[in-house]
Amino acid sequence: MDFSEPGDLLERISKGDVRSLARTITRVENRSADATSLLRHIYPLTGKSQIIGITGSPGSGKSSLVDRLASYYRRQGKTMAIIAVDPSSPFSGGAVLGDRIRMNALATDPGVFIRSMATRGHLGGLASATADVVSILDAAARDPILVETVGVGQDEIDIVKLADVSVVVLVPGMGDDIQALKAGIMEIADIFVINKCDRPGVENMERAVQSLLSLAHRPDGWVPPILKTIATEDQGIEALAESIQQSFEHSKTTSLRSERRRDAARQRLMSLLREQLVRKAIETVFPGSEIEKLVDRIAQRETDPYTIVEEIVRGTRFGK
Amino acid sequence: MDFSEPGDLLERISKGDVRSLARTITRVENRSADATSLLRHIYPLTGKSQIIGITGSPGSGKSSLVDRLASYYRRQGKTMAIIAVDPSSPFSGGAVLGDRIRMNALATDPGVFIRSMATRGHLGGLASATADVVSILDAAARDPILVETVGVGQDEIDIVKLADVSVVVLVPGMGDDIQALKAGIMEIADIFVINKCDRPGVENMERAVQSLLSLAHRPDGWVPPILKTIATEDQGIEALAESIQQSFEHSKTTSLRSERRRDAARQRLMSLLREQLVRKAIETVFPGSEIEKLVDRIAQRETDPYTIVEEIVRGTRFGK
């Protein structure tokens, strides 16, 4: 089989061929020579799927929640995808613990395409790489696309911004400490889920979220609901799916969805620009390993990064 | 008083003037016209202070731990600094909840310079902005500099990499879920602290960390200790400070410290380059508000970001 033509690959993808889908994602992740060409062909086909972001601290049980939600969508006959964004090792360059074991039923179901993404090794940043993979899945008519992220860093916020609907997963017992979650993730949330709600402290957690919500200003008038689930027992999943759909419908009645899509487009443009410009600057200005000599000189305080960067930027000419 | 000359400001900073220190940081954070000039003058004065990274999930009590550690260093007569990196609001552009209330004794002590940094509004990224502030505090002979971060995103990992010694704060009761912390933060840790160790589950947590450590390869032979603290009761703080010092001394006997400083220099160079090149590209190629029109066209799938970026990069000429 010849997969070398973007056209071929795209046709196979749009026909639902899972191997071609996996292959395209790998090519794009590895920045193979035709990655940009592929993405350029894919981009006009995107913007149709519903993108659902699921964020939660480690231990919130969001993976189980995502698995259950996926099973629910499968029962609705949807052909969907899960992207699990995982931090990975700065020493080994890969996740030490490997992918967690997904529910068996999902792992063998071709109707759920599952992809893990590690934090490391994405030149343009994790948000940029995730946006690429979301685009490919969107073009492959995977709908919905669940994007699962850990943590509250800027990367995660940027990833969550790709989503049409964002779900933040909390657990009881963090009540006193919910301030620490701060606004970064809290304000981006369309829906709050208190998972593991068989544990004590549900009411405290609910009050804490409500008091945070009372501080946040939502320009679109959506009031984020606070739902309760026990993912491991499949409780509350249908209500969550319905709430996601309501939030999605609401977003279409306001300008928020189009604003989010504009934000996502802006972010995509900027991160690509950063990545490509820096790559070209390095290739041109520091051929070979010269950059490491500069790094040495900076580390030893013989020069400073500000001077070096100003030199490069001063010497750069932009045209069209 | 005239603060307009970088030289004046730097002299005041190196003499320990707190107002000048705060002013310099604000200028650099706000990217005032002389920010680069200031940073360039400051850079050769840096590399002397001990930088200690403290990372932990929301609710791990790391703020209390940092406060107690700061009090300990103050009792040793050190003139130090705390940088608290906080996620902030994507809607309002600032932390909704504001800075948490620090221990009163620290807040009024000129020997502890405290600065909060929000996630948003740093063109070159949070890690880049934090590196700038660390440099200024380093030049001001604040030693040690405690950098406190939340979460496990790439931003946090980049910030932690600035540190000479990294401390990861855990709490009992997350035993089953420690896998979720994954390698990103786990492997970068020089010291693990189990805080709130009066809670049940300390042994489980300790075992979990030990089993993770057994998977990680440390090229420098340092075996990260697992310490136990109750920060709110000031227990275990002195042992932690001693362990930090031991890790620091050890790092000087191996190549790891110089490698970390090289990594920090490389990261600094790259993030500045990204920031400056993109700023110049936007100013040159998209004067005025034209970029928003492009963003609109991308959001509406009339064009794609890959084509736009390729056009800009193809038109860019680098020189020296």
Interface residues (C-beta under 8 A of the other chain):
Chain A: T36 L39 R40 Y43 P44 T46 G47 S57 P58 G59 D86 P87 S88 S89 P90 F91 S92 A95 V96 L97 R100 T119 G125 L126 V150 G151 V152 G153 Q154 D155 E156 I157 K161 M174 D176 D177 I178 Q179 A180 L181 K182 A183 G184 I185 M186 E187 I188 L212 L215 A216 H217 R218 P219 S258 R261 R262 A264 A265 R266 R268 L269 M270 L272 L273 R274 Q276 L277 V278 K280 A281 I282 T284 V285 I291 L294 V295 D296 I298 A299 R301 D304 P305 Y306 T307 I308 V309 E310 E311 I312 V313 G315 T316 R317 F318 G319 K320
Chain B: T36 L39 R40 Y43 P44 T46 G47 S57 P58 G59 D86 P87 S88 S89 P90 F91 S92 A95 V96 L97 R100 T119 G125 L126 V150 G151 V152 G153 Q154 D155 E156 I157 K161 M174 D176 D177 I178 Q179 A180 L181 K182 A183 G184 I185 M186 E187 I188 L212 L215 A216 H217 R218 P219 S258 R261 R262 A264 A265 R266 R268 L269 M270 L272 L273 R274 Q276 L277 V278 K280 A281 I282 T284 V285 I291 L294 V295 D296 I298 A299 R301 D304 P305 Y306 T307 I308 V309 E310 E311 I312 V313 G315 T316 R317 F318 G319 K320
